[in-house]
Amino acid sequence: MIRSHSRGHDIYFDGEYWRYNDNDQLDDGKRACKRCGRKPTVEGYDACLGHVKGATSACCGHGVEERYVMMK
């Protein structure tokens, strides 16, 4: 089974969809960060980071991984 994290929550791929391990619901990308408890911004950014000018992607790590920012 393929496993990963979504905003710090354990998820797995069921062959068609990503689902949360704790309740089998679909990962819709709207669950709050496991570390800070804040939901993503309307644009989908990590709330604790917000918009990072010039970044192609960024993640706060959600208490599971190291944070990172990838620039253009």
Contacts in CASP RR format, 6 or more apart in sequence:
PFRMAT RR
TARGET T0000
AUTHOR 0000-0000-0000
METHOD contacts of the structure
MODEL  1
MIRSHSRGHDIYFDGEYWRYNDNDQLDDGKRACKRCGRKPTVEGYDACLG
HVKGATSACCGHGVEERYVMMK
1 12 0 8 1.000
1 13 0 8 1.000
2 12 0 8 1.000
2 13 0 8 1.000
2 15 0 8 1.000
3 10 0 8 1.000
3 11 0 8 1.000
3 12 0 8 1.000
3 13 0 8 1.000
3 21 0 8 1.000
4 11 0 8 1.000
4 12 0 8 1.000
4 13 0 8 1.000
4 18 0 8 1.000
5 11 0 8 1.000
5 62 0 8 1.000
5 64 0 8 1.000
5 65 0 8 1.000
6 18 0 8 1.000
6 20 0 8 1.000
6 27 0 8 1.000
6 29 0 8 1.000
6 31 0 8 1.000
7 29 0 8 1.000
7 31 0 8 1.000
7 32 0 8 1.000
7 33 0 8 1.000
7 34 0 8 1.000
7 40 0 8 1.000
7 46 0 8 1.000
7 62 0 8 1.000
8 33 0 8 1.000
8 34 0 8 1.000
8 35 0 8 1.000
8 61 0 8 1.000
8 62 0 8 1.000
8 63 0 8 1.000
8 64 0 8 1.000
9 20 0 8 1.000
9 21 0 8 1.000
9 22 0 8 1.000
9 27 0 8 1.000
9 31 0 8 1.000
9 34 0 8 1.000
9 62 0 8 1.000
10 20 0 8 1.000
10 21 0 8 1.000
10 22 0 8 1.000
11 18 0 8 1.000
11 19 0 8 1.000
11 20 0 8 1.000
11 21 0 8 1.000
11 27 0 8 1.000
12 18 0 8 1.000
12 19 0 8 1.000
12 21 0 8 1.000
13 19 0 8 1.000
17 26 0 8 1.000
17 27 0 8 1.000
18 26 0 8 1.000
18 27 0 8 1.000
19 25 0 8 1.000
19 26 0 8 1.000
19 27 0 8 1.000
20 26 0 8 1.000
20 27 0 8 1.000
20 31 0 8 1.000
29 40 0 8 1.000
29 44 0 8 1.000
30 39 0 8 1.000
30 40 0 8 1.000
31 39 0 8 1.000
32 38 0 8 1.000
32 39 0 8 1.000
33 39 0 8 1.000
33 40 0 8 1.000
33 46 0 8 1.000
33 47 0 8 1.000
33 48 0 8 1.000
33 60 0 8 1.000
33 62 0 8 1.000
34 62 0 8 1.000
34 63 0 8 1.000
34 64 0 8 1.000
35 60 0 8 1.000
35 61 0 8 1.000
35 62 0 8 1.000
35 63 0 8 1.000
35 64 0 8 1.000
36 47 0 8 1.000
36 48 0 8 1.000
36 60 0 8 1.000
38 47 0 8 1.000
38 48 0 8 1.000
39 47 0 8 1.000
40 46 0 8 1.000
40 47 0 8 1.000
41 47 0 8 1.000
41 50 0 8 1.000
41 51 0 8 1.000
43 51 0 8 1.000
45 51 0 8 1.000
45 52 0 8 1.000
45 58 0 8 1.000
46 58 0 8 1.000
46 59 0 8 1.000
46 60 0 8 1.000
46 61 0 8 1.000
46 62 0 8 1.000
48 60 0 8 1.000
49 58 0 8 1.000
49 59 0 8 1.000
49 60 0 8 1.000
52 58 0 8 1.000
52 69 0 8 1.000
54 71 0 8 1.000
54 72 0 8 1.000
55 69 0 8 1.000
55 70 0 8 1.000
55 71 0 8 1.000
55 72 0 8 1.000
56 70 0 8 1.000
56 71 0 8 1.000
56 72 0 8 1.000
57 68 0 8 1.000
57 69 0 8 1.000
57 70 0 8 1.000
58 67 0 8 1.000
58 68 0 8 1.000
58 69 0 8 1.000
58 70 0 8 1.000
59 65 0 8 1.000
59 67 0 8 1.000
59 68 0 8 1.000
60 67 0 8 1.000
61 67 0 8 1.000
61 68 0 8 1.000
END
